[in-house]
Amino acid sequence: MGKKSVADFIITENISLNKDNYLIRLKSPESLPPIKPGQFVNIDIKNSSEIFLRRPFSVFETDYKNNSISIIVKVLGRGSKKLTEVKAGEVLSLVYPLGKHFTYPSPGDKVLAVGGGSGLAPMLFLARESGLPAENMDIIIGARSATDHIDASAYNKYGNIYFTTEDGTLGTRGLVTHHPLFGELANYDKIYACGPEGMMKAVAREAKKTGVFCEVSLENLMACGFGVCLCCIEPTVNGNLCVCTEGPVFNINDLKWQI
């Protein structure tokens, strides 16, 4: 990990993507350090007497020319709901960039990226930053229903995007692992996933069966981002580790998941 900073970012846009997801763009007062897919920021939620801890959000996009980043906020609780109410011109305190990033694919790799819920952001960020031609990057995005999906068409130039919905209203019906591509895992060199724990465990289970390299980005509660508060401990083969400092990205072989 590189140097971490605390800075006040100015909100430039807050765009509703659907009923539960918002795109928030924030401008830094100084030049951005390198930020890589899988890393996150910890945001102080202001003007709330009920919210004391910072909330972690994966970085979705970076714009080094304009010193700005964007995040996708999915409403999951009081903190995320409060954050979706911010307006352009307001200021948010960020600790950034935090955590370890995904291992970049090698040139020529065939990659499968799987995102669900708030885990969509780092998967699209990875697709954009991978350096791979679009035909080498397959992206499965899972959600409950078509209305839960956001418009990801801008990322078609970075990979082949496929959708799954539990109710069958868009793409393949069922969970992400029900997509036909999971019958072809031996064709991939690397698999990446971020989303609900149950989804990531299902992806990890299939990857282990095939023996394909697989990394996941955990979404444990991360209040401090420095490994001090011990909110985000995860059992691994190397002992109990803080996800905020030793992760959030882990190789599935290092996790003590019962899969």
N, C-alpha and C positions, 0 to 999 in steps of 0.2 A: 504494500500500500504506500501511496505517496503522502505528501503533507496534507493535513486536513485544515480547513478554514471555517471560520464563522463569519457570515456576512449578511447584510440586509439586501435582499433582492427586491426589485420593483416589479410588481405584476403588470404585464403588458396586455395580456388577454386571458379571459376565462370563458371558454366556449363549451356549451352543453352539447355532448355527442349523442346522448340518448337520455332516457329517464334516470339513469344511475351513474353515468360516466361523464366526466368533465376533463377537458384539456386546458391546463393552466401553463402559460408561458411566463417566465420570469427572467428579468435582465439583471446581470451582475454589475456591481459598481467597478469591478476590476476585471482584468483578463482572466478567462477561465483556465484552470489547469486541465490537463488531459483527463477525460472522463470516459470510461469504457463500459460496454454492455454488462449489466449485472450489478454495477455499483449503484448506490442510492444516496439520497439526501435525507436529513432529519429536519423536520419543519416544526417550528414553534407555532402552535395554534393560538392566536391572540383573541382577546376580548371574550374569554369564556372562564367563568369561575369554577367550572366542572372539569376542565381539561388542563392537567398539570404537566404531562409528559409530551415530549416531541413525538411526532409521528413519522415513520419512515416511508419513503416513496421511491420506487425505482425511477431512474432517469429514462426518459422516453426518447428525447431528441436533444442534440447539442447544436448550437450555432456559434462557432468561435468568432466569426466575423462580427457578430452583434453582441457577443458575450452573453448569450442567453441559453437557457435550457427549458425543456418542457417536461411536464409529468402528466400522467393520466390518473385522475382521482376517481375511484369507484366508491360510492357511498356504502359503507359497511357499518358505521357507528357514528357516535356523536362527533368525534374528531374529524373524520372525513367529511361528514355532512357540513360542519362548520367551515371547513376549508373550501367547499364548493360555493360558498356564499361570498367569497372575496371579490373585489372589484378592481379593475385596472387603475393603476396609480397607487394602490395600497402597497405596503411593505411587509415582507415576511422574512424572518430570521432563519437562515439555513446553515446547518453544519454539513460540509461536503468536501470532496467526494468520499464516500464511506464504502467499506467492504472490498472484497476481492471479486474480480470480474470473471466472466466465462473464459475458458481457454479458447483462443481463436482457432478456427479450423485451418488446416493446411491447404495450400493451393491444390485444387483438383479434388478436394473432399466432396463427398455427397452428404448433405446435412439434412436432418429433420429437426425442426424447432416446434415445440408444442406449448401453447399458451392458453390459460383459462383465467377468467376473471381479471383481477388486477395484474396477473402475470403476463398479460398480452404485451405490455410496454417493453420489457427487456428483450422479448423475443423479436419484436420488430426492430428494435435498436440493433440487436445482434445481426439480423438479416442485412440491414443497411451497412453495417460496419465490417461485415465478414470479408469483403473483397471477392466473394465468389460470384460467378455468373448466376443469373436468376435460375437457370435450369438445374443448378446444383443445390438449390435451397428450397426445400418444401416446408411450408408453415401450416400447421393445423391449429385453428382457433376454436375453442369449445365454449359453449354457453347453454343456458337452459332453453332459450327461445330466440327466434330471429330478432325480436325487439331488444334483446340484451347485447347483441353484437354491435360494434361500432363500424363505421365505414373505413375499411383498411385498403381501399383501392389504390391509394397513393403508393402503396408498398408492393404493388404487382411487379414493378421494375426490379425489385430486389429478390423476388422469389415467387414460387407457385403457392397461392393461398387457398386453403381448403377450410370449410366450416363444418362443424358438427353442432347439432342442437338436440337436447334431450327429448323435445317434443316433435322433432322432425320438421319444423317450420323453415329450416334453412340447412342446406347441405345434407350430410349423412345423419341419419337419426341415431341417437345414442350418445355415449361418452366418446371422448377423443380416441380412446383405444379401440373403439368399434369402427374407426375409419379404415377402409381397405389398405391404406399405406402401412398399417401395423401388421399386415400379412406379408410385407416385403422388407422387414427391418434389416435383413441380411444385406440389402443393397446400400445401406448407409455406413458411413465411416464414423459419424458422430451424431448423437442425439442430445438435444437440450430441452429443458422443460422448466416452466415456472407457472404456478397457480395454486389452487387448493391442495392441501397435503394429500388427500385421497387420490386426486388426479396424478400428482407426481409419483406417488407410490405405484400406481397402476402402470405408468410409463416406465418406471424403473424396473418393475417386474418383467415387463416384456423385453426390455433392453438386456436384462441379465440372462433371460432365456436364450437370446441370440448372441450374447457376448459382445454387444456393440458398446463402445465408449459412450458414457452418458453422464451429463452434469445436470444438477437441478439447483434452482435458487430458492432457498427456504424463506418463508414469510413469518418467522417467529416474531413475537413482540420485541421491538428494539427501541428502547427508550433513550439511551444515552448515545449509542454509536461508538463508544470508546472501550467497551468491555468492562465497565465499572459497575453498572447496576445489576448485572447478572440476570436480567429478565429473559435473555434469549438463549440460554444454555441448551445445547443439543448433544446427546450421547453419540460418540463416534468411536472408531477403532483406535483413535489416538487419545481417548478420554473425553471428558465433558468439555466442549469448546463453546466459546461465545460466537454466535452466528454473525454478530455485527462486525467482528474483527477477523475471525478465521473463515468466515463466509461472506455474504450469504450463499455463495456458490460452492457446492461440494460435488465431488465425484460420488456416485451412488455407492461405490465399493467402500467408501470411507464412513458411510452412515450405518448405524445399527437398526435399520428398519427391518421389521418383520414382514417381508414381502414374499 
